[in-house]
């Protein structure tokens, strides 16, 4: 058999190795693992064959699987250490042929893949600022090494991760919230991936960065004070920032609406800040930024509400941005409160015009225990056992226990004419004083004839007193004394009489109290006026007297008080004083309960001095004058009419125009009166003038044209001139009608309301030749049959110049015509019922008591009979009871004695040429004798003149002359504008110009009193007592005595210094001009032996100074003197010493001491 057989002598196989690790590269991870190396076999190789892998020195065996593949595990680490794998398959086929096959496969070993990563600068500057913190920040960087596009990059910021991929350019950009970055300070970046070999790789990087957050400002509130610049501090802005202080600042974005924000420039000047201006913290810390509130404005919490501005809860707000080198923070607000501060109010108190000056004289009589005080018609008495009794009396015989006369000591006042003092217009017949009663006669001494016997011990005066006006005499028995209306007295020698001036000034007080802060935040208190002495009275709106003596000017509104005018009534005895005005302004607010609360207050004061300047003018006669507490200017003697500023006057001028006056005389008299009225008008034009009423009446057969004016009336002069122009000579002379007409004027309302000095000038050239007869109050003015119609003049309101009619028999008929004629109507029967006819039965004329009477003209117009004279005197008494009458006789037809009965003080000017009538009235070139006066200045710095004051080249005397002189020295055109204060000041500063004497002199006693006084003795042998203070004394002509009294001295450290300006050496009592120093009362315990312990004389320049120690113990050099007496221009004898000089004066009687 054949057997075929196969011939298989050659078995063969094949083997392959698959790609190792998938990529023929052993990477790092695979190197750590077991790698399955696979392949396949072919040829005769079959399942179960052995496959051996050789890797380096290591072999690994496996078998072929069913599918002719194999898979043999090889440690990756072994693979990693080599780069080639050998595979061998062995076996035998079925024929028993062995076979083997091998194969090699190279591979790569790549076990280490690496990458790099970087982070770019974050936010451009590695700083996250405030603005960036609010944004999304792109964090960028790049990768390198094996890292490649598409790799993952993870950023880690704090606890937050953000993922991105690598771009084609191997960079990455990943968004990160800025707020997350701002909360941290480092970014970590990691890139990861697998390289082509399958190696994974990763790389990371960190980047630190800074966080610079935007500054934050909480804003805030600061508080300043009103009207004060507020320096702003850095801390006021409440800014928090992580930047260095040097980088910090603010930008002002909105300026305050109230006040001004200012900065200090490089020159140190403050300038206004503009919006968007920036300031560094350093500038603010240096105090170069401030807020200035508007003047007087404020605003703070207590004002309440939500508003901003003046008087609101907040005063101002500014807005700002906090900044640093990198950031601007959010806008914030700084609120500014300005706490109110009270501003001191502006207070002013000053004196305005003196609206009124009232002066009157008071007569004071002191005798035994009685003190009797008389001021006008007011009489009071202390220390008497009875009372003051006045008319009308119930009986004409005033005996103790009857007719109002008590059994005690009474003051019996005989006021008025003696013939009308008892009920029913009866006369007083007698007075029995029982050696207790005093009698007061209201007229001057010259109005009476007094015939009294001597006063005997234990008995009063006996005798008679005759009223010259009425001729009525009163028998007086055993009266204690008599006091006259002019201050004259007839009293026992131990009685003293003093005339004192009283009165007051009404002065304007101008008060202003102004709020400095006027925006309504402040209120003004009431004004308190202090330091005002008792007795001074303030009046005006809101003025209230306080218990402590101060005065309150209420201010209920709390607003400013502007130019408030008060009036102050200052008695002349008030002395110099100050007014202090105090006022408080308060910043206030209203609390929740509606109550006003004070935040702050400020008080202001102002003071003004009140010094009264008082002028006192004496009479030509001897006066005792007491000054006031004011700065007095007292003129002891004057001649003529002189108006004292501030005093009221009622002046009457009665001018005779009878036929005995020629036309030339009339013209000259008219011209003189025009001059008088013009002069008086100028006086009234000055400041502080009183009211001056003038009555002008011309008379001849009866009183004729007349006019009454107030000189302050602008038409006053023209009204007076109209009457003067109507003067015509003619007729006789009727004193009675002129006196009654003028007396009636003094009863008119305008005069009665003008309390002051009543003066009448009675100007005539002849004696009376007419009078009024058959005076009565009623008359029959109608009759028919048995019917009578009576007119009673007292029952009608009669007005001169107006007609009056009354019903007579059913028809109104005129019974008084416009001329004052009284008509009597009578009925005559006849056909047709008869007729009515009238006839004049008299005239309505003034009665002299303010009423009217019906009378007839009587007298022949040529002669002065006893009846004419008696009627004239009775009428004069009516006028003299209302006014002081000065008689002036024109021409040479009258002498002084003719008119003395018609002159109140008996001092008559006669033989006056009508051309010089003005001089006679005004006192120019008219010499009247000076009296012996006692003048006491009292308190104040007084100027005392003993006699009349005249000046060369200036007409007149007294006050007008002083005014004219001072006006000339001061260059003032109108002397009437010179005030009392100007007079006082000028004399004080220029006293040497006033030491003159007229030759019309009296022997006066001048007492300066308290204060720094100036005394002018002028002529006569005067006594000058300087008193306390530093006085200046001029003795003037005559032998004068300068007197120092106890307590006049000063103290050792402040001695009183008195100057005797014109001391004349010589033998006192023998030489008519030699003067004396009387210091007996000043020195205590001195005698001729120890005088050098009290006085030392020393030559100082041209003067001799006496150093005086009132109590003794004078130092050798006189340094401890309490009184110095300067004898001006007196030189001690050459070579003499103090003792010699003093002894010489003692020897000559020029030094008076206690011996």
Helices and strands as residue ranges (DSSP letters): E 13-17, G 20-22, E 25-27, H 28-31, E 34-43, E 50-55, E 58-63, E 69-75, H 76-80, E 84-92, E 98-106, E 108-110, E 115-119, G 122-124, E 127-129, H 130-133, E 136-145, E 152-157, E 160-165, E 171-177, H 178-182, E 186-194, E 200-208, E 210-212, E 216-217, E 220-225, E 230-231, G 234-237, E 239-240, G 245-247, E 249-254, E 260-264, E 270-272, E 278-280, H 281-285, E 289-292, G 301-303, E 316-323, E 328-339, E 346-367, E 370-375, E 378-382, E 388-390, E 397-398, E 411-414, G 418-420, E 430-432, E 438-441, G 445-447, E 448-452, E 461-467, E 473-479, E 481-484, E 489-491, E 496-514, E 522-524, E 527-530, E 537-539, E 543-545, E 551-553, E 561-571, E 577-590, E 596-610, E 613-617, E 624-626, E 631-635, E 649-656, H 663-684, E 692-699, E 703-710, H 716-725, H 735-745, H 749-752, E 757-764, E 771-776, E 778-784, E 787-792, G 793-795, E 804-808, E 811-816, E 821-828, G 831-833, E 835-846, E 852-858, H 866-880, E 884-890, H 896-899, G 900-902, E 909-912, G 914-916, H 917-922, E 934-936, E 943-945, H 958-970, G 975-977, H 980-989, G 991-994, E 1005-1007, E 1014-1016, E 1023-1025, E 1032-1034, E 1041-1043, E 1056-1060, E 1076-1078, G 1091-1093, E 1095-1100, E 1103-1108, E 1123-1127, H 1138-1147, E 1151-1152
